Amino acid sequence: MAAARVRSAGASHEGPARSHNEDAFGIVEDATAALVVVADGLGASQSGRNASDLTVETCLSSFRDRSAAPLDELAEIWWRAEHSEGGRAPRRPYTTLPIADRAGLRDRVRLLLEQRVPDALGDVAVLEGEARVVLGIPARALERANAAIFRRAEAPDTSRQWRGHGAAAVCVIFAAGQASIAHVGDCRVSLIRRGSIEALTKEHTLVNDYANVTPALTLTPEQIAEVPTNVITRMIGMMDKVKVDTHVLPIESGDALVLASDGLWRAYSPEEIRAAVRAHGVGAAAELVKRGTVARPDHPGDNLTAVVVEIA
């Protein structure tokens, strides 16, 4: 895949009204891709931070391990391309192959990804599927984090520490000229392009849920205004399975994406965030967080975390 040419920086602070920071963020990149993640822990002090830390580390490890982890998926793509008949699945599923045969296919895929010289229909399918597999990393990572937190909440030796805790998170990977976004909860991703700013995610909050069903419930705007804005209805670790919202968009040179916890994006208007990025580039993350540490009447007082990514 073509190299992902990005610049990024992040910052985090407990904010003007909190004594601890339950937010966490991570940034990792290599020659072909980059991944960024922001997580906001939910729970009592350190337990909330444990959940956000685990979410971030799961996303980072999913990226670091991607050269090995997707091999089975790509090997299965190769097998289906070579052995499908008339558009139907192969008579023998890949998962039923002997371990040695699957290992051999993984080795073939690994060599193909290094040399990138296809000589079979399955090789072509693998190269076409490579970007799709990589772009799916954020969603799979958040699903893995959800399972990990939920297991800890249910296990007898860790349930007291983890039960009732979780995280909101947004994770983005930049690869193959695209940004693949996965999110759960009320962290937000905004796109700044050609002087305008647009939110790419919609928060899983009670007020948004009510707004979505307003026609059926015939709620008035005044009634919706009374609904708390900071109650989230979906988070990582809440249940054994989580629905992850995803979005993939082509990226352009000059684009900037801003990942933010709710404490950050609630503290500023979209125009303030856009202006900060225009003035400071990726340094806007530190600038916004620094400004947000000073209490003001319209500031929610929550933890603040931002990561800014610029496309070169």
C-alpha positions in Angstrom: 0.0 0.0 0.0 1.1 3.6 -0.5 2.6 5.2 2.5 0.4 7.2 4.8 1.9 10.7 5.0 0.6 12.3 8.2 1.7 14.5 11.0 0.1 14.1 14.4 0.3 15.2 18.0 -1.9 14.8 21.1 -2.3 16.3 24.6 -4.4 15.5 27.6 -5.2 17.1 31.0 -7.5 16.5 33.9 -9.2 19.9 33.3 -10.0 22.7 35.7 -12.5 20.8 37.9 -11.1 17.3 38.2 -8.4 15.8 40.4 -7.7 12.9 38.1 -7.6 12.2 34.4 -9.6 9.3 33.0 -8.8 10.1 29.4 -6.0 8.4 27.4 -4.7 8.7 23.9 -2.2 6.9 21.6 -0.4 7.5 18.3 1.5 4.9 16.3 2.7 4.8 12.7 5.1 3.1 10.4 6.0 3.3 6.7 2.6 2.4 5.4 0.0 3.4 7.9 -0.8 5.4 11.1 -3.3 4.9 13.9 -4.6 7.3 16.5 -7.0 6.7 19.3 -8.7 8.7 22.1 -10.5 7.0 25.0 -12.5 8.5 27.9 -12.8 6.2 30.8 -16.1 5.9 32.6 -16.2 4.9 36.2 -14.8 5.8 39.6 -11.3 7.4 39.3 -8.6 4.9 38.6 -11.0 2.2 37.3 -12.2 4.6 34.6 -8.5 5.2 33.7 -7.8 1.5 33.6 -10.6 1.1 31.0 -9.3 3.9 28.8 -5.7 2.7 29.1 -6.7 -0.8 28.1 -8.7 0.5 25.2 -5.8 2.5 23.9 -3.3 -0.3 24.4 -5.6 -2.7 22.6 -5.8 -0.4 19.6 -2.1 0.2 19.5 -1.3 -3.5 19.8 -3.8 -4.3 17.0 -1.9 -1.9 14.8 1.5 -3.3 15.7 0.4 -6.9 15.3 -1.4 -6.2 12.0 1.4 -7.8 9.9 0.6 -11.1 11.6 -3.0 -10.9 12.8 -4.6 -10.4 9.4 -2.6 -13.2 7.7 -5.3 -15.7 8.5 -7.9 -13.4 7.0 -5.9 -12.8 3.9 -5.0 -16.5 3.6 -8.7 -17.2 3.6 -9.3 -14.6 0.9 -6.7 -16.4 -1.2 -8.3 -19.8 -0.6 -11.8 -18.5 -1.5 -10.5 -16.8 -4.7 -8.7 -20.0 -5.8 -11.4 -22.5 -4.9 -14.7 -20.9 -5.3 -16.9 -22.4 -7.9 -19.4 -20.2 -9.9 -19.5 -17.6 -7.2 -20.2 -20.2 -4.5 -18.0 -20.7 -1.4 -15.3 -23.4 -1.7 -16.5 -26.9 -0.9 -14.0 -27.1 1.9 -13.9 -24.0 4.2 -10.5 -22.6 4.9 -11.0 -23.1 8.7 -11.1 -26.9 8.1 -7.8 -27.1 6.4 -5.0 -28.9 8.3 -2.8 -26.6 10.4 0.2 -27.2 8.2 -1.8 -26.2 5.1 -3.0 -23.0 6.7 0.5 -22.2 7.8 1.7 -22.6 4.3 -0.9 -20.3 2.9 0.0 -17.7 5.6 3.7 -17.9 4.5 2.6 -17.4 0.9 0.6 -14.4 1.8 3.5 -13.0 3.9 5.9 -13.4 0.9 3.3 -11.8 -1.4 2.9 -8.8 0.8 6.7 -8.3 0.8 7.4 -8.8 -2.9 4.0 -7.7 -4.3 4.3 -9.8 -7.4 1.0 -11.8 -8.0 1.1 -14.9 -10.1 -2.3 -16.4 -9.2 -5.9 -15.4 -8.9 -5.7 -15.7 -5.2 -2.6 -13.4 -5.1 -4.6 -10.7 -6.8 -7.5 -11.1 -4.4 -5.1 -10.8 -1.5 -3.6 -7.6 -2.7 -7.1 -6.2 -3.4 -8.2 -7.3 0.1 -5.2 -6.0 1.9 -6.4 -2.4 2.3 -9.9 -3.6 3.3 -8.4 -5.7 6.1 -6.1 -2.9 7.3 -9.0 -0.4 7.3 -11.0 -2.8 9.5 -8.4 -2.7 12.3 -10.1 0.2 14.3 -13.5 -1.6 14.5 -11.9 -4.9 15.4 -9.7 -3.2 18.0 -12.6 -1.6 19.8 -14.5 -4.9 19.7 -11.4 -6.6 21.3 -11.2 -3.9 23.9 -14.9 -4.3 24.7 -14.4 -8.1 25.2 -11.3 -7.6 27.4 -13.1 -5.1 29.7 -16.2 -7.1 30.0 -14.3 -10.3 30.8 -12.6 -8.4 33.7 -15.9 -7.2 34.9 -17.3 -10.7 35.0 -14.2 -12.5 36.4 -14.4 -13.2 40.2 -10.9 -12.0 40.9 -11.3 -8.6 39.0 -15.0 -7.9 39.0 -14.9 -5.6 42.0 -12.3 -3.4 40.2 -13.9 -3.4 36.8 -17.7 -3.9 37.1 -19.6 -0.9 36.0 -16.6 0.7 34.2 -15.9 1.2 30.6 -14.8 3.7 28.0 -16.0 5.9 25.2 -13.5 5.8 22.3 -12.7 6.8 18.8 -10.0 5.1 16.8 -8.8 6.1 13.3 -6.3 4.4 10.9 -4.8 6.2 7.9 -3.9 3.9 5.1 -4.2 3.5 1.3 -5.3 7.1 0.9 -8.2 6.7 3.3 -9.2 7.3 6.9 -11.1 4.5 8.6 -13.0 5.6 11.7 -14.5 3.5 14.5 -16.2 4.9 17.5 -18.3 4.1 20.5 -19.7 6.6 23.0 -19.2 10.4 23.0 -15.7 11.0 21.8 -15.7 12.8 18.5 -13.8 13.0 15.2 -14.0 16.2 13.2 -12.7 16.9 9.7 -11.2 20.2 8.7 -11.1 20.6 4.9 -10.8 23.7 2.8 -11.5 26.0 5.7 -14.6 24.3 7.0 -15.1 21.8 9.9 -17.5 18.9 10.0 -18.2 16.3 12.7 -17.7 12.8 11.2 -19.2 10.9 14.2 -22.4 11.2 16.1 -22.3 10.6 19.8 -24.2 7.7 21.4 -25.9 9.9 23.9 -29.4 9.9 25.4 -30.2 13.3 23.9 -29.2 12.0 20.4 -31.3 8.9 20.9 -34.3 11.0 21.8 -33.7 13.3 18.9 -33.6 10.3 16.5 -37.1 9.1 17.7 -38.7 12.5 18.1 -41.2 12.0 15.3 -42.5 8.8 16.9 -42.6 10.3 20.4 -43.8 13.7 19.2 -41.3 15.4 21.6 -41.1 19.1 21.5 -37.7 20.9 21.2 -38.3 22.1 24.8 -38.7 18.6 26.0 -35.6 17.5 24.2 -33.7 20.4 25.7 -34.4 19.0 29.2 -32.7 15.7 28.4 -29.2 15.5 29.9 -26.6 15.9 27.2 -23.8 14.0 28.9 -25.5 10.6 29.4 -24.1 8.0 27.0 -26.1 5.0 25.8 -23.3 2.9 24.4 -19.8 2.3 25.7 -16.9 -0.2 25.5 -17.2 -2.8 28.2 -20.9 -2.3 29.0 -22.0 -5.7 27.5 -20.4 -8.8 26.1 -20.8 -7.4 22.5 -20.7 -3.8 21.3 -22.0 -2.2 18.2 -19.1 -0.1 16.7 -20.0 2.7 14.3 -17.7 2.9 11.3 -17.0 5.4 8.5 -14.4 5.4 5.8 -13.5 8.5 3.7 -10.9 9.4 1.2 -8.3 11.8 2.6 -6.7 14.7 0.8 -3.5 16.7 1.2 -4.2 19.6 3.6 -7.0 17.8 5.5 -6.9 17.8 9.3 -8.7 15.4 11.6 -9.3 16.2 15.2 -10.1 13.4 17.7 -11.4 14.7 21.0 -12.9 13.5 24.2 -16.3 15.1 25.1 -14.6 17.3 27.7 -12.6 18.9 24.8 -15.2 19.3 22.2 -17.8 20.5 24.7 -15.4 23.2 25.8 -15.1 24.8 22.4 -17.2 25.6 19.4 -16.4 23.9 16.1 -15.2 27.3 14.9 -12.8 27.7 17.8 -11.3 24.2 17.1 -11.0 25.0 13.4 -9.3 28.3 14.1 -6.8 26.7 16.5 -5.8 24.1 13.9 -5.4 26.8 11.3 -3.2 28.8 13.6 -1.2 26.0 15.2 -1.4 22.9 13.0 -0.9 19.7 15.0 0.2 21.9 17.9 -3.5 22.8 18.3 -4.0 19.7 20.4 -1.7 21.1 23.1 -3.0 24.7 22.7 -6.6 23.7 23.1 -5.9 21.5 26.1 -3.8 24.2 27.7 -6.5 26.8 27.2 -9.1 24.3 28.5 -7.3 24.0 31.9 -8.6 27.5 32.8 -12.1 27.4 34.3 -14.7 29.5 32.5 -18.5 29.7 32.8 -19.2 27.7 29.6 -16.6 25.0 30.4 -17.9 21.6 31.4 -14.8 21.1 33.7 -14.2 17.6 32.4 -10.9 16.0 31.4 -9.7 17.3 28.0 -7.9 15.2 25.4 -7.2 16.0 21.7 -5.2 14.5 18.9 -4.8 16.4 15.7 -3.7 14.7 12.5 -2.7 16.6 9.4 -2.5 14.9 6.0 0.7 15.9 4.2 
